C-alpha cells in the first residue's frame, strides 16, 4: 500500500469517494423509512452493490489494503439494510392490500344483505 505519489493520491481519493458513496446509503435508508415505501428502488441493483462491496472487502483483506477494506465494509453493512427494508415494505404493502380487500368484501357483503 503506497501512500505517496500519484498512486497514493488516487487510492486516498478513491477511498474517500467510496466512503461518501456508501454513506449516501444512509440517506436512502432514511428516505425509505420516512416514506414507508420501497418504490423506485431496484432490489437487483442493491443486491449487486452488496456483492460488489462484499467481494472488494474480501479482496482488500487478502491484499491487506485498508483503501479497499474500509469503504467497502460500509457498503457491505448498509446495502443489506436497504435490501431488508425493500422486503419489509413490500410485505407490509402486500398485507395492507390484502386486509383492505377483505374489509371491502365484508362491507359489500354486509350491505347486500
N, CA, C and O of each residue as an XYZ file, in Angstrom:
452
protein
N       0.855     -1.171      0.000
C       0.000      0.000      0.000
C       0.901      1.234      0.000
O       1.608      1.503      0.971
N       0.862      1.955     -1.074
C       1.711      3.129     -1.247
C       0.929      4.383     -0.874
O      -0.160      4.624     -1.395
N       1.492      5.176      0.030
C       0.810      6.369      0.491
C       1.380      7.645     -0.108
O       0.906      8.737      0.205
N       2.382      7.525     -0.958
C       2.992      8.713     -1.542
C       2.810      8.707     -3.052
O       2.557      7.665     -3.657
N       2.941      9.872     -3.644
C       2.884      9.971     -5.092
C       1.477      9.890     -5.630
O       0.494      9.946     -4.891
N       1.410      9.756     -6.933
C       0.137      9.740     -7.650
C      -0.727      8.540     -7.268
O      -1.943      8.665     -7.119
N      -0.098      7.384     -7.112
C      -0.863      6.170     -6.768
C      -1.496      6.317     -5.383
O      -2.650      5.941     -5.180
N      -0.742      6.862     -4.441
C      -1.282      7.084     -3.092
C      -2.425      8.079     -3.103
O      -3.429      7.892     -2.416
N      -2.271      9.152     -3.894
C      -3.328     10.157     -4.012
C      -4.587      9.553     -4.626
O      -5.699      9.823     -4.173
N      -4.403      8.731     -5.665
C      -5.563      8.079     -6.294
C      -6.238      7.111     -5.325
O      -7.466      7.038     -5.274
N      -5.437      6.364     -4.555
C      -6.005      5.428     -3.584
C      -6.791      6.144     -2.502
O      -7.892      5.730     -2.139
N      -6.212      7.225     -1.988
C      -6.914      8.003     -0.961
C      -8.192      8.625     -1.523
O      -9.241      8.593     -0.880
N      -8.097      9.190     -2.725
C      -9.277      9.811     -3.354
C     -10.371      8.783     -3.601
O     -11.542      9.031     -3.313
N      -9.986      7.631     -4.135
C     -10.973      6.575     -4.393
C     -11.635      6.124     -3.098
O     -12.842      5.884     -3.063
N     -10.850      6.011     -2.039
C     -11.404      5.597     -0.748
C     -12.368      6.634     -0.194
O     -13.434      6.287      0.315
N     -11.998      7.905     -0.291
C     -12.870      8.977      0.210
C     -14.195      8.978     -0.542
O     -15.258      9.062      0.072
N     -14.137      8.885     -1.876
C     -15.376      8.896     -2.648
C     -16.201      7.629     -2.431
O     -17.431      7.686     -2.443
N     -15.543      6.489     -2.233
C     -16.278      5.253     -1.943
C     -16.954      5.344     -0.570
O     -18.076      4.871     -0.394
N     -16.268      5.949      0.393
C     -16.881      6.139      1.712
C     -18.097      7.045      1.597
O     -19.147      6.753      2.171
N     -17.964      8.152      0.853
C     -19.104      9.064      0.668
C     -20.260      8.367     -0.040
O     -21.420      8.547      0.332
N     -19.944      7.568     -1.065
C     -20.978      6.823     -1.782
C     -21.715      5.880     -0.842
O     -22.944      5.807     -0.861
N     -20.966      5.166     -0.028
C     -21.603      4.207      0.875
C     -22.330      4.889      2.021
O     -23.336      4.373      2.506
N     -21.837      6.044      2.465
C     -22.570      6.792      3.489
C     -23.870      7.366      2.924
O     -24.826      7.591      3.666
N     -23.901      7.602      1.614
C     -25.135      8.077      0.980
C     -26.252      7.038      1.110
O     -27.431      7.376      1.013
N     -25.883      5.793      1.326
C     -26.897      4.762      1.553
C     -27.705      5.072      2.804
O     -28.868      4.683      2.908
N     -27.089      5.772      3.755
C     -27.839      6.175      4.951
C     -28.980      7.113      4.581
O     -30.045      7.060      5.197
N     -28.775      7.965      3.591
C     -29.852      8.845      3.118
C     -30.969      8.025      2.493
O     -32.149      8.315      2.691
N     -30.592      6.996      1.735
C     -31.589      6.116      1.129
C     -32.386      5.397      2.212
O     -33.608      5.283      2.115
N     -31.704      4.918      3.231
C     -32.373      4.233      4.339
C     -33.333      5.190      5.041
O     -34.469      4.826      5.345
N     -32.872      6.412      5.294
C     -33.731      7.412      5.945
C     -34.964      7.722      5.100
O     -36.078      7.789      5.619
N     -34.759      7.909      3.793
C     -35.883      8.214      2.903
C     -36.884      7.067      2.842
O     -38.095      7.289      2.841
N     -36.373      5.844      2.793
C     -37.272      4.692      2.772
C     -38.069      4.609      4.069
O     -39.271      4.341      4.049
N     -37.408      4.836      5.183
C     -38.095      4.737      6.476
C     -39.129      5.847      6.621
O     -40.224      5.615      7.134
N     -38.786      7.047      6.171
C     -39.699      8.181      6.271
C     -40.922      7.988      5.393
O     -42.047      8.238      5.825
N     -40.703      7.542      4.153
C     -41.823      7.379      3.218
C     -42.542      6.048      3.404
O     -43.636      5.854      2.875
N     -41.930      5.127      4.156
C     -42.500      3.799      4.406
C     -42.796      3.058      3.107
O     -43.799      2.353      2.996
N     -41.906      3.228      2.120
C     -42.088      2.541      0.846
C     -40.728      2.202      0.245
O     -39.702      2.790      0.589
N     -40.760      1.251     -0.648
C     -39.554      0.846     -1.367
C     -39.662      1.199     -2.850
O     -38.811      0.809     -3.649
N     -40.699      1.931     -3.207
C     -40.950      2.271     -4.602
C     -39.753      3.000     -5.214
O     -39.138      3.857     -4.580
N     -39.441      2.644     -6.447
C     -38.374      3.313     -7.175
C     -36.982      2.789     -6.876
O     -36.003      3.321     -7.400
N     -36.867      1.772     -6.057
C     -35.560      1.205     -5.740
C     -35.497     -0.200     -6.324
O     -36.334     -1.055     -6.034
N     -34.492     -0.410     -7.147
C     -34.327     -1.704     -7.802
C     -33.558     -2.649     -6.877
O     -32.376     -2.426     -6.616
N     -34.214     -3.699     -6.379
C     -33.532     -4.606     -5.452
C     -32.378     -5.363     -6.104
O     -31.421     -5.728     -5.422
N     -32.453     -5.605     -7.413
C     -31.362     -6.299     -8.101
C     -30.096     -5.433     -8.060
O     -29.000     -5.941     -7.823
N     -30.255     -4.128     -8.291
C     -29.113     -3.218     -8.239
C     -28.501     -3.212     -6.837
O     -27.280     -3.239     -6.687
N     -29.343     -3.178     -5.827
C     -28.853     -3.162     -4.444
C     -28.147     -4.483     -4.125
O     -27.120     -4.489     -3.446
N     -28.688     -5.588     -4.606
C     -28.049     -6.891     -4.400
C     -26.659     -6.912     -5.030
O     -25.701     -7.380     -4.414
N     -26.551     -6.406     -6.253
C     -25.238     -6.370     -6.906
C     -24.291     -5.394     -6.211
O     -23.083     -5.628     -6.169
N     -24.826     -4.310     -5.670
C     -23.982     -3.391     -4.886
C     -23.433     -4.110     -3.655
O     -22.265     -3.945     -3.302
N     -24.280     -4.906     -3.007
C     -23.829     -5.675     -1.848
C     -22.724     -6.650     -2.237
O     -21.678     -6.707     -1.591
N     -22.965     -7.422     -3.305
C     -21.967     -8.406     -3.739
C     -20.652     -7.723     -4.113
O     -19.574     -8.217     -3.784
N     -20.747     -6.582     -4.803
C     -19.560     -5.829     -5.175
C     -18.777     -5.409     -3.925
O     -17.567     -5.624     -3.845
N     -19.465     -4.815     -2.962
C     -18.804     -4.368     -1.731
C     -18.216     -5.546     -0.957
O     -17.099     -5.475     -0.446
N     -18.982     -6.618     -0.880
C     -18.544     -7.794     -0.129
C     -17.255     -8.376     -0.708
O     -16.307     -8.644      0.030
N     -17.221     -8.570     -2.026
C     -16.043     -9.178     -2.636
C     -14.834     -8.236     -2.657
O     -13.695     -8.691     -2.549
N     -15.075     -6.926     -2.794
C     -13.961     -5.988     -2.692
C     -13.416     -5.958     -1.267
O     -12.212     -5.797     -1.066
N     -14.293     -6.111     -0.284
C     -13.834     -6.174      1.106
C     -12.964     -7.404      1.315
O     -11.884     -7.316      1.900
N     -13.434     -8.546      0.836
C     -12.630     -9.774      0.953
C     -11.285     -9.615      0.262
O     -10.245     -9.970      0.817
N     -11.313     -9.083     -0.940
C     -10.083     -8.870     -1.697
C      -9.149     -7.935     -0.929
O      -7.943     -8.172     -0.869
N      -9.704     -6.883     -0.347
C      -8.902     -5.961      0.455
C      -8.239     -6.657      1.633
O      -7.089     -6.365      1.960
N      -8.966     -7.588      2.279
C      -8.372     -8.329      3.384
C      -7.229     -9.214      2.893
O      -6.181     -9.296      3.533
N      -7.437     -9.872      1.759
C      -6.367    -10.714      1.218
C      -5.147     -9.886      0.831
O      -4.013    -10.341      0.982
N      -5.372     -8.677      0.335
C      -4.273     -7.794     -0.066
C      -3.761     -6.940      1.095
O      -2.753     -6.243      0.969
N      -4.462     -7.002      2.216
C      -4.171     -6.167      3.393
C      -4.142     -4.686      2.992
O      -3.209     -3.953      3.321
N      -5.178     -4.274      2.283
C      -5.264     -2.911      1.742
C      -6.450     -2.195      2.380
O      -7.603     -2.467      2.047
N      -6.155     -1.278      3.299
C      -7.200     -0.555      4.014
C      -7.955      0.399      3.098
O      -9.082      0.784      3.410
N      -7.351      0.793      1.964
C      -8.053      1.631      0.990
C      -9.261      0.888      0.409
O     -10.235      1.519      0.000
N      -9.202     -0.421      0.373
C     -10.321     -1.224     -0.121
C     -11.229     -1.697      1.008
O     -12.449     -1.758      0.855
N     -10.626     -2.027      2.130
C     -11.390     -2.631      3.222
C     -12.400     -1.656      3.825
O     -13.580     -1.985      3.947
N     -11.949     -0.470      4.200
C     -12.816      0.465      4.937
C     -14.043      0.895      4.131
O     -15.163      0.730      4.616
N     -13.882      1.436      2.926
C     -15.090      1.897      2.225
C     -16.030      0.765      1.835
O     -17.250      0.924      1.877
N     -15.467     -0.376      1.456
C     -16.325     -1.472      1.021
C     -16.998     -2.180      2.180
O     -18.049     -2.796      2.001
N     -16.411     -2.103      3.365
C     -17.084     -2.642      4.548
C     -18.367     -1.854      4.817
O     -19.385     -2.429      5.200
N     -18.311     -0.543      4.616
C     -19.523      0.267      4.796
C     -20.625     -0.184      3.840
O     -21.782     -0.313      4.240
N     -20.269     -0.422      2.586
C     -21.255     -0.918      1.617
C     -21.788     -2.281      1.999
O     -22.966     -2.576      1.801
N     -20.908     -3.116      2.551
C     -21.321     -4.455      2.972
C     -22.287     -4.382      4.160
O     -23.095     -5.289      4.359
N     -22.203     -3.317      4.937
C     -23.102     -3.142      6.081
C     -24.420     -2.496      5.662
O     -25.489     -2.955      6.067
N     -24.356     -1.436      4.854
C     -25.558     -0.641      4.560
C     -26.472     -1.266      3.500
O     -27.692     -1.136      3.603
N     -25.924     -1.933      2.494
C     -26.790     -2.485      1.442
C     -27.726     -3.582      1.948
O     -28.864     -3.644      1.482
N     -27.310     -4.457      2.883
C     -28.295     -5.419      3.406
C     -29.440     -4.739      4.153
O     -30.561     -5.248      4.172
N     -29.160     -3.592      4.765
C     -30.234     -2.856      5.444
C     -31.255     -2.379      4.421
O     -32.461     -2.482      4.646
N     -30.769     -1.854      3.291
C     -31.687     -1.415      2.224
C     -32.467     -2.606      1.682
O     -33.674     -2.505      1.463
N     -31.794     -3.731      1.463
C     -32.497     -4.930      0.986
C     -33.559     -5.383      1.978
O     -34.661     -5.759      1.578
N     -33.237     -5.351      3.265
C     -34.217     -5.718      4.287
C     -35.430     -4.788      4.220
O     -36.571     -5.247      4.279
N     -35.180     -3.477      4.097
C     -36.293     -2.525      4.042
C     -37.149     -2.727      2.798
O     -38.366     -2.553      2.855
N     -36.537     -3.091      1.682
C     -37.302     -3.381      0.471
C     -38.247     -4.540      0.728
O     -39.432     -4.463      0.406
N     -37.732     -5.610      1.305
C     -38.569     -6.783      1.604
C     -39.626     -6.429      2.646
O     -40.785     -6.821      2.509
N     -39.240     -5.701      3.673
C     -40.167     -5.333      4.743
C     -41.332     -4.497      4.214
O     -42.492     -4.788      4.507
N     -41.024     -3.460      3.436
C     -42.095     -2.592      2.942
C     -42.926     -3.265      1.855
O     -44.117     -2.977      1.731
N     -42.329     -4.147      1.071
C     -43.105     -4.911      0.080
C     -44.098     -5.821      0.801
O     -45.257     -5.923      0.401
N     -43.641     -6.478      1.861
C     -44.531     -7.347      2.636
C     -45.627     -6.531      3.322
O     -46.794     -6.924      3.335
N     -45.244     -5.414      3.880
C     -46.211     -4.545      4.558
C     -47.288     -4.076      3.577
O     -48.472     -4.053      3.913
N     -46.872     -3.701      2.366
C     -47.822     -3.265      1.342
C     -48.759     -4.409      0.953
O     -49.962     -4.206      0.791
N     -48.200     -5.612      0.805
C     -49.000     -6.779      0.454
C     -50.036     -7.074      1.531
O     -51.204     -7.312      1.222
N     -49.615     -7.060      2.793
C     -50.528     -7.356      3.904
C     -51.614     -6.290      3.996
O     -52.785     -6.614      4.192
N     -51.237     -5.026      3.858
C     -52.209     -3.930      3.922
C     -53.235     -4.052      2.806
O     -54.432     -3.865      3.028
N     -52.765     -4.363      1.616
C     -53.670     -4.513      0.467
C     -54.631     -5.678      0.694
O     -55.817     -5.584      0.380
N     -54.114     -6.767      1.239
C     -54.938     -7.944      1.484
C     -56.001     -7.668      2.552
O     -57.155     -8.068      2.400
N     -55.612     -6.991      3.623
C     -56.562     -6.647      4.684
C     -57.633     -5.705      4.143
O     -58.818     -5.877      4.430
N     -57.219     -4.711      3.363
C     -58.173     -3.766      2.775
C     -59.174     -4.483      1.887
O     -60.370     -4.193      1.924
N     -58.684     -5.414      1.094
C     -59.570     -6.172      0.196
C     -60.597     -6.964      0.997
O     -61.774     -7.004      0.635
N     -60.159     -7.589      2.075
C     -61.090     -8.364      2.909
C     -62.119     -7.455      3.569
O     -63.295     -7.808      3.648
N     -61.691     -6.291      4.043
C     -62.634     -5.355      4.666
C     -63.659     -4.858      3.650
O     -64.840     -4.733      3.975
N     -63.226     -4.578      2.445
C     -64.156     -4.131      1.390
C     -65.142     -5.237      1.058
O     -66.337     -4.982      0.906
N     -64.650     -6.464      0.944
C     -65.537     -7.593      0.647
C     -66.569     -7.781      1.756
O     -67.736     -8.046      1.471
N     -66.156     -7.649      3.009
C     -67.084     -7.781      4.129
C     -68.128     -6.666      4.100
O     -69.308     -6.907      4.351
N     -67.685     -5.444      3.793
C     -68.611     -4.307      3.724
C     -69.634     -4.492      2.598
O     -70.817     -4.204      2.775
N     -69.175     -4.968      1.453
C     -70.090     -5.220      0.333
C     -71.061     -6.317      0.680
O     -72.250     -6.221      0.374
N     -70.569     -7.355      1.315
C     -71.435     -8.473      1.727
C     -72.470     -8.007      2.744
O     -73.636     -8.396      2.675
N     -72.041     -7.174      3.685
C     -72.931     -6.656      4.724
C     -74.020     -5.751      4.119
O     -75.173     -5.802      4.546
N     -73.662     -4.941      3.145
C     -74.632     -4.029      2.522
C     -75.581     -4.754      1.586
O     -76.699     -4.290      1.365
N     -75.165     -5.870      1.038
C     -76.037     -6.595      0.113
C     -77.100     -7.407      0.842
O     -78.037     -7.889      0.207
N     -76.983     -7.571      2.132
C     -77.963     -8.348      2.917
C     -79.158     -7.536      3.283
O     -80.069     -8.039      3.939
